[in-house]
Amino acid sequence: MDYFEHWQMFLKENGMQPLQEPPGMPVERMLGEHREFSELLGFPEELLGELDTAAGELLQDSRALSTFLSAAHAILWEQSRGDYSTLYGLWHRFVRQTWGEKAPILLLLFFTSSVHRVCDWYRQQGISREILRDTLRDLWIWADHHRRHTGAWGLLEGGWLLNHYHFRLFRVGRLQYIAQPYGLDYIILRNRRTGGLCALAHTGMLLSAAGEIEERFPVTTAVLRETQDCWSGHPVQGGRVALAPQEYSKREWETVQDSGGVVLDMHIPEDGPLRQEECRESMRRAQDFFAQCLGIQASGFTVTTWLMDEALRRVLGASSNIRRFQDLYAMRLPTGLGQEQTIQRVFGDEWQRDVLHAPHTTSLQQGVLQALLDGEHFHEYAAFAPLIE
């Protein structure tokens, strides 16, 4: 098979311009970067050997190599290219269709082949090697995730890692962050006297009788109004949106977060317990890092995750790390997302359709399973927290 010709045809069929291999790419170095940066990446020898084999096979086929390099340059090297995510989606499909069972390790090699460019950028920005190492640790986390679920090293998807290679995501301590415009469907108010927070739903949010987001059979629609003297809207109370609007005087309340401003959107790597003290320290360091190293002054933190579920809070004991992690966020906000992520994270993807027969050896699995048997429904929640003073 002429891989390169097939790749060009595949792009054309999907409405993309053909890609050429740029001259002067450091081929030998790129295909050996997993070895060159093995200490930084923390890969075990078994995984390094698998990548060696994949690199050797590419070097023996010049057309396959050209295909690989053209994709790497367009997706990972051209930082000004706006369609890199779409292009990676096509590359991912092409690799899986063309290389079959070898696709997962080739997708991992695809990302390790450009580690030197990430290192160079971090060095130019004066970002510490600790943050570089911790951010790139996601390569190992997702490669190991693939091994644990399939028995083979590699990547299942990989699109998440584009955030790392386009310098959107940074890991600072225990947690990862992306600076982005505030996008939750709530305005956040703060009491001028007590400092307490209140969230009001945006106009147009469709609500069920239980105060959950419900687009199919809503009983009411949230309305947010602002006058010279007050806000009137539907507050979040106990993880539900109140059906009756309430008024908040501007003499007593002020805006903390609305549709403007940049927040640090938090993401949680799956490589250890969520100790509250470590997470709080990560948040404190992150707000300083983004301000001092990247010139981004955030106005708060957001997160959207199954871990913020009010139902999960009822399952967990008071000393649970997850419950104490929830306490870092003053506001937990309904999103309308269901329990798919909860089942995936607690039991595994394979139990989505038969969770009542899933293994339940851990206390978390036992608690969630019993709650499901009792008729509980889990959800993904968003959350907001102000900057740490």
Summary of the structure (lengths in Angstrom):
residues: 389
radius of gyration: 23.6
end to end distance: 60.2
largest distance: 72.9
contacts: 1197
relative contact order: 0.09
helix: 46%
strand: 17%
